[in-house]
Amino acid sequence: MRNNLKSSNEKINVTELNETKLHGLMKNKYGTGYDIISDINLKSISSDKTTLEIKNEFDLSTNLFLIVLFIALWGTSIYKLINEENLLSFERIIMFTFPIIGALITKISFGIYDKRIMQIYSSLLNDNEPN
């Protein structure tokens, strides 16, 4: 099973760290950032059965970029709220809620990525072509 999971695939590269850990990487083919890193733990149940535990996450640079972006937007909106007279204008409300909306969109899109990545890992295990 380990060798099937490490088979070549143009979408995900899987390397073996040790007997019980593998490392997966799905690079974003449209520019830099938004790479998905997978930590794969193998747990042997018996001589012919092994369970997989896969944890997917964005790469560090993407996480830092999103955090800095949201903090900058909130900082700008708070500065404008403090120094401007018209507190309840549409622009101020949108500027203040945009980081929350952005975080929700990021979480939903990562859920879609996560399902796609799990389909690719499943196809590697079953020696099928991924969709």
Stockholm file with secondary structure:
# STOCKHOLM 1.0

chainA/1-131         MRNNLKSSNEKINVTELNETKLHGLMKNKYGTGYDIISDINLKSISSDKTTLEIKNEFDLSTNLFLIVLFIALWGTSIYKLINEENLLSFERIIMFTFPIIGALITKISFGIYDKRIMQIYSSLLNDNEPN
#=GR chainA/1-131 SS CHHHHTSCCSSCEEEECSSSEEEEEECCSSSSSCCEEEEEEEEEEETTEEEEEEEEEECHHHHHHHHHHHHHHHHHHHHHHHHCSCTTCHHHHHHHHHHHHHHHHHHHHHHHHHHHHHHHHHHHHTTCCCC
#=GC SS_cons         CHHHHTSCCSSCEEEECSSSEEEEEECCSSSSSCCEEEEEEEEEEETTEEEEEEEEEECHHHHHHHHHHHHHHHHHHHHHHHHCSCTTCHHHHHHHHHHHHHHHHHHHHHHHHHHHHHHHHHHHHTTCCCC
//
